[in-house]
Amino acid sequence: MEREQEQKFITNQEEGEDEENKEKDSLADVERIHESRSCIIKTKEEINRYVEKPLVEACEMLWDKGIRTLESSADKQDFEARGYGYIVVAYDSLSDENKKIVDESEDIDGLSDYDSWTKAFDLKIPLESEDVKQEEVSQKALELVSRFQSQPAFWVPKFSLAELKSIYAFEPDEEVDPASFIEEEKYYYDEGEDKFYLSEEHYKLFHQNEEAEN
C-alpha cells in the first residue's frame, strides 16, 4: 500500500512538472537577454548566450550557412513595443547570391546603417500575442532564414602575426612567440595560411563553406 502511494506521489509530481513546463512555453515566458550586441560570436555554442530561445535554431542555421547575425530579440517586450521579433543580419557578410535574395525579397524593408561601417537588414518574425507558443515563433524564424544559401563565412576575421602584435601593443621589431597567442589568448593558428583565427570553429566554418561552394 505504501509503495502504491509512493508511486502515485511520484506520478503526480511528474505530471505537475510536465504541466509547469507546458505553461512556460509561451512568448511571455521568454526572459530577455541583455548581453552586448554586435559582438563576434566565436563558437556555435555561444549562440545560446546571446540569443533568446525562440530564435536560437534560426540563428544557428544562419551560423551554419556562414552568415553573420548582429543581434536578435523575441520576447514579450517585442510584442508590446512593435508586434514582431527580429534578427539583424550583416548585409556585407553575404555572398552575391544571398545579397540578391535580400534585394528581391518583398518582406525585407531594405538596408540600414547598423553602425558607421556596417549595412544591415531585419528579418521580422510576427508576434500575434504574448501567449504565442515559442515553438511557433521558432518555426516562423526558420522559414525566414531557410531561403539563404550556404556560403563562405566572409565575416570571419583572420590576423597575421604582425597584426596581432599591433593589436596587443608590441613594438614592430619586438620578438614575440606566436605560441603565446595560441596558448594564452586562445587563438587558432593555421600554419598553411600563416594566419590566426579567433577560434577553430571560425577556421572550419570559413573553409568548409568555401569548399562547399567550389
Sequence and secondary structure as in RCSB ss.txt:
>XXXX:A:sequence
MEREQEQKFITNQEEGEDEENKEKDSLADVERIHESRSCIIKTKEEINRYVEKPLVEACEMLWDKGIRTLESSAD
KQDFEARGYGYIVVAYDSLSDENKKIVDESEDIDGLSDYDSWTKAFDLKIPLESEDVKQEEVSQKALELVSRFQS
QPAFWVPKFSLAELKSIYAFEPDEEVDPASFIEEEKYYYDEGEDKFYLSEEHYKLFHQNEEAEN
>XXXX:A:secstr
 HHHHHHHHHHHHHHHHHHHHHHT BGGG       SS    SGGGHHHHS GGGHHHHHHHHHTT  EEEEE S
HHHHHHTSEEEEEEEGGGS HHHHHHHHH TTS   EEEETTEEEEEEEEE   TTSBHHHHHHHHHHHHTTS  
   TT  EE HHHHHHHTT  TT    HHHHHHTS  EEETTTTEEES HHHHHHHHHHHHHH 
